[in-house]
């Protein structure tokens, strides 16, 4: 039961640096950068799908108008 308490689970100094130190700030900015890159990739994927939907609708309009 003692092992399940969240207060007993602490990160080591390698994983969790002091918040005021340069290493801690660099880790924080690295995480934000990676989240930004992930958001950018999701936006790119959504734009890619949206462009295919737009092209499909334009193609569908052309084929129904000519028939």
MMTF fields as JSON, N, C-alpha, C and O atoms, coordinates in Angstrom:
{
  "mmtfVersion": "1.0.0",
  "mmtfProducer": "UNKNOWN",
  "numBonds": 267,
  "numAtoms": 268,
  "numGroups": 67,
  "numChains": 1,
  "numModels": 1,
  "chainsPerModel": [1],
  "groupsPerChain": [67],
  "chainIdList": ["A"],
  "bondAtomList": [4, 2, 8, 6, 12, 10, 16, 14, 20, 18, 24, 22, 28, 26, 32, 30, 36, 34, 40, 38, 44, 42, 48, 46, 52, 50, 56, 54, 60, 58, 64, 62, 68, 66, 72, 70, 76, 74, 80, 78, 84, 82, 88, 86, 92, 90, 96, 94, 100, 98, 104, 102, 108, 106, 112, 110, 116, 114, 120, 118, 124, 122, 128, 126, 132, 130, 136, 134, 140, 138, 144, 142, 148, 146, 152, 150, 156, 154, 160, 158, 164, 162, 168, 166, 172, 170, 176, 174, 180, 178, 184, 182, 188, 186, 192, 190, 196, 194, 200, 198, 204, 202, 208, 206, 212, 210, 216, 214, 220, 218, 224, 222, 228, 226, 232, 230, 236, 234, 240, 238, 244, 242, 248, 246, 252, 250, 256, 254, 260, 258, 264, 262],
  "bondOrderList": [1, 1, 1, 1, 1, 1, 1, 1, 1, 1, 1, 1, 1, 1, 1, 1, 1, 1, 1, 1, 1, 1, 1, 1, 1, 1, 1, 1, 1, 1, 1, 1, 1, 1, 1, 1, 1, 1, 1, 1, 1, 1, 1, 1, 1, 1, 1, 1, 1, 1, 1, 1, 1, 1, 1, 1, 1, 1, 1, 1, 1, 1, 1, 1, 1, 1],
  "groupList": [{"groupName": "UNK", "atomNameList": ["N", "CA", "C", "O"], "elementList": ["N", "C", "C", "O"], "formalChargeList": [0, 0, 0, 0], "bondAtomList": [1, 0, 2, 1, 3, 2], "bondOrderList": [1, 1, 2], "singleLetterCode": "X", "chemCompType": "L-PEPTIDE LINKING"}],
  "groupTypeList": [0, 0, 0, 0, 0, 0, 0, 0, 0, 0, 0, 0, 0, 0, 0, 0, 0, 0, 0, 0, 0, 0, 0, 0, 0, 0, 0, 0, 0, 0, 0, 0, 0, 0, 0, 0, 0, 0, 0, 0, 0, 0, 0, 0, 0, 0, 0, 0, 0, 0, 0, 0, 0, 0, 0, 0, 0, 0, 0, 0, 0, 0, 0, 0, 0, 0, 0],
  "groupIdList": [1, 2, 3, 4, 5, 6, 7, 8, 9, 10, 11, 12, 13, 14, 15, 16, 17, 18, 19, 20, 21, 22, 23, 24, 25, 26, 27, 28, 29, 30, 31, 32, 33, 34, 35, 36, 37, 38, 39, 40, 41, 42, 43, 44, 45, 46, 47, 48, 49, 50, 51, 52, 53, 54, 55, 56, 57, 58, 59, 60, 61, 62, 63, 64, 65, 66, 67],
  "secStructList": [7, 4, 4, 4, 7, 4, 4, 4, 7, 7, 7, 7, 6, 6, 6, 1, 7, 7, 6, 6, 1, 2, 2, 2, 2, 2, 2, 2, 2, 2, 2, 2, 2, 2, 2, 2, 2, 2, 2, 2, 2, 2, 2, 2, 2, 2, 2, 2, 2, 2, 2, 2, 2, 2, 2, 2, 2, 2, 2, 2, 2, 2, 2, 2, 2, 2, 7],
  "xCoordList": [0.824, 0.0, 0.867, 0.496, 2.014, 2.895, 3.47, 3.703, 3.698, 4.257, 3.284, 3.713, 1.994, 0.995, 0.778, 0.082, 1.36, 1.161, 1.948, 3.134, 1.311, 2.018, 3.161, 4.103, 3.099, 4.16, 5.457, 6.532, 5.364, 6.579, 7.265, 8.383, 6.624, 7.191, 7.808, 7.094, 9.122, 9.835, 10.824, 11.411, 10.994, 11.964, 13.36, 13.538, 14.343, 15.723, 16.184, 15.464, 17.347, 17.858, 18.128, 18.119, 18.364, 18.593, 17.309, 17.334, 16.191, 14.907, 14.233, 13.531, 14.43, 13.73, 14.741, 15.121, 15.17, 16.134, 15.41, 14.182, 16.186, 15.596, 14.909, 15.402, 13.78, 13.022, 13.76, 13.557, 14.592, 15.322, 16.606, 17.19, 17.056, 18.331, 18.168, 17.06, 19.277, 19.259, 18.868, 18.226, 19.248, 18.892, 17.377, 16.785, 16.757, 15.311, 14.574, 13.564, 15.082, 14.462, 14.632, 13.711, 15.806, 16.047, 15.131, 14.616, 14.923, 14.015, 12.592, 11.884, 12.181, 10.835, 10.65, 9.623, 11.639, 11.545, 11.628, 11.009, 12.378, 12.463, 11.11, 10.704, 10.423, 9.093, 8.124, 7.335, 8.171, 7.297, 7.598, 6.68, 8.863, 9.248, 8.693, 8.155, 8.826, 8.315, 6.796, 6.258, 6.09, 4.644, 4.267, 3.279, 5.048, 4.813, 5.009, 4.24, 6.033, 6.271, 5.138, 4.725, 4.649, 3.537, 2.282, 1.578, 2.003, 0.852, 1.012, 0.046, 2.225, 2.487, 2.226, 1.645, 2.645, 2.437, 0.951, 0.488, 0.199, -1.243, -1.942, -2.863, -1.511, -2.092, -1.771, -2.635, -0.544, -0.175, -1.007, -1.458, -1.215, -2.023, -3.466, -4.084, -4.011, -5.384, -5.505, -6.494, -4.53, -4.547, -4.441, -5.081, -3.646, -3.497, -4.829, -5.227, -5.508, -6.811, -7.825, -8.608, -7.82, -8.764, -8.562, -9.535, -7.309, -7.066, -7.597, -8.119, -7.473, -8.036, -9.558, -10.159, -10.18, -11.645, -12.082, -13.052, -11.37, -11.708, -11.546, -12.402, -10.47, -10.258, -11.31, -11.784, -11.683, -12.702, -14.043, -14.742, -14.402, -15.673, -15.651, -16.655, -14.524, -14.42, -14.511, -15.163, -13.875, -13.931, -15.347, -15.819, -16.014, -17.371, -18.314, -19.201, -18.144, -18.981, -18.776, -19.73, -17.535, -17.252, -17.862, -18.375, -17.805, -18.337, -19.859, -20.454, -20.508, -21.974, -22.49, -23.582, -21.738, -22.167, -22.049, -22.85, -21.066, -20.873, -21.765, -21.924, -22.343, -23.171, -24.597, -25.4],
  "yCoordList": [-1.194, 0.0, 1.256, 2.265, 1.2, 2.362, 2.668, 3.833, 1.66, 1.873, 2.577, 3.182, 2.517, 3.109, 4.6, 5.268, 5.124, 6.534, 7.407, 7.16, 8.427, 9.285, 10.083, 10.449, 10.357, 11.137, 10.338, 10.92, 9.033, 8.223, 8.055, 7.544, 8.471, 8.356, 9.704, 10.677, 9.75, 10.98, 10.7, 9.621, 11.685, 11.537, 11.803, 12.538, 11.199, 11.428, 12.792, 13.432, 13.226, 14.535, 14.587, 15.669, 13.457, 13.436, 13.753, 14.474, 13.219, 13.43, 14.726, 15.342, 15.145, 16.308, 17.27, 17.137, 18.235, 19.218, 20.306, 20.391, 21.143, 22.264, 23.192, 23.396, 23.75, 24.604, 25.894, 26.453, 26.37, 27.598, 27.407, 28.387, 26.18, 25.944, 26.032, 25.936, 26.213, 26.286, 24.958, 24.929, 23.868, 22.55, 22.345, 21.812, 22.757, 22.642, 23.484, 23.054, 24.696, 25.561, 24.962, 25.003, 24.41, 23.79, 22.59, 22.384, 21.798, 20.653, 21.121, 20.527, 22.167, 22.706, 23.211, 22.948, 23.937, 24.441, 23.312, 23.396, 22.272, 21.121, 20.417, 19.993, 20.296, 19.686, 20.549, 20.029, 21.864, 22.761, 22.705, 22.739, 22.619, 22.511, 21.23, 21.25, 20.114, 18.845, 18.868, 18.321, 19.49, 19.619, 20.511, 20.251, 21.558, 22.433, 21.695, 21.881, 20.862, 20.076, 19.069, 18.837, 18.486, 17.547, 18.259, 17.738, 19.439, 20.219, 20.598, 20.548, 20.976, 21.317, 20.119, 20.279, 18.932, 17.739, 17.4, 16.999, 17.557, 17.309, 18.314, 17.953, 19.573, 20.588, 20.273, 20.411, 19.855, 19.484, 18.313, 18.321, 17.312, 16.156, 16.569, 16.086, 17.452, 17.919, 18.727, 18.588, 19.554, 20.321, 19.4, 19.641, 18.354, 17.382, 16.69, 16.559, 16.251, 15.602, 16.597, 16.255, 17.814, 18.836, 19.143, 19.36, 19.166, 19.428, 18.287, 18.534, 17.043, 15.924, 16.0, 15.707, 16.388, 16.523, 17.603, 17.426, 18.716, 19.805, 19.383, 19.686, 18.692, 18.222, 17.211, 17.235, 16.324, 15.32, 15.991, 15.609, 16.976, 17.68, 18.443, 18.476, 19.055, 19.775, 18.809, 19.108, 17.674, 16.662, 16.098, 15.855, 15.894, 15.373, 16.379, 15.977, 17.666, 18.696, 18.745, 18.948, 18.561, 18.586, 17.372, 17.498, 16.218, 15.02, 15.02, 14.513, 15.564, 15.605, 16.701, 16.567, 17.767, 18.84, 18.431, 18.865, 17.603, 17.196, 16.032, 15.758, 15.35, 14.175, 14.52, 13.63],
  "zCoordList": [0.0, 0.0, 0.0, -0.598, 0.664, 0.722, -0.655, -0.979, -1.455, -2.789, -3.723, -4.705, -3.447, -4.323, -4.054, -4.819, -2.986, -2.678, -3.646, -3.865, -4.233, -5.185, -4.565, -5.268, -3.275, -2.648, -2.538, -2.391, -2.605, -2.515, -3.865, -3.923, -4.943, -6.28, -6.652, -6.893, -6.695, -7.026, -8.145, -8.224, -9.001, -10.088, -9.551, -8.58, -10.193, -9.781, -10.312, -11.079, -9.917, -10.324, -11.826, -12.413, -12.447, -13.889, -14.642, -15.639, -14.172, -14.852, -14.431, -15.233, -13.209, -12.68, -12.073, -10.91, -12.869, -12.376, -11.586, -11.615, -10.874, -10.159, -11.149, -12.258, -10.754, -11.662, -11.992, -13.069, -11.111, -11.354, -12.143, -12.606, -12.306, -12.982, -14.497, -15.024, -15.174, -16.631, -17.258, -18.309, -16.623, -17.142, -17.077, -18.016, -15.994, -15.853, -16.872, -17.429, -17.119, -18.126, -19.52, -20.334, -19.79, -21.097, -21.297, -22.396, -20.252, -20.357, -20.629, -21.442, -19.959, -20.174, -21.593, -22.219, -22.106, -23.473, -24.499, -25.559, -24.198, -25.104, -25.203, -26.285, -24.082, -24.087, -24.877, -25.666, -24.675, -25.43, -26.919, -27.738, -27.275, -28.685, -29.302, -30.409, -28.578, -29.109, -29.238, -30.201, -28.289, -28.408, -29.583, -30.269, -29.817, -30.965, -32.281, -33.224, -32.343, -33.557, -33.779, -34.915, -32.711, -32.818, -33.324, -34.189, -32.791, -33.249, -34.719, -35.48, -35.123, -36.518, -37.432, -38.506, -37.024, -37.839, -37.952, -39.021, -36.858, -36.92, -37.828, -38.562, -37.783, -38.65, -40.111, -40.977, -40.388, -41.759, -42.258, -43.403, -41.421, -41.816, -42.074, -43.022, -41.249, -41.442, -42.735, -43.455, -43.035, -44.289, -45.493, -46.517, -45.382, -46.458, -46.745, -47.903, -45.702, -45.866, -46.415, -47.301, -45.904, -46.371, -47.845, -48.567, -48.307, -49.724, -50.59, -51.678, -50.126, -50.873, -50.925, -51.959, -49.827, -49.8, -50.775, -51.512, -50.781, -51.699, -53.149, -53.981, -53.461, -54.839, -55.245, -56.381, -54.338, -54.647, -54.928, -55.866, -54.131, -54.358, -55.671, -56.382, -56.003, -57.275, -58.445, -59.446, -58.333, -59.389, -59.526, -60.636, -58.4, -58.411, -59.07, -59.823, -58.807, -59.416, -60.923, -61.675, -61.369, -62.803, -63.516, -64.627, -62.885, -63.54, -63.548, -64.498, -62.534, -62.541, -63.474, -64.026, -63.66, -64.554, -66.017, -66.844, -66.345, -67.73, -68.122, -69.312, -67.168, -67.484, -67.792, -68.074]
}
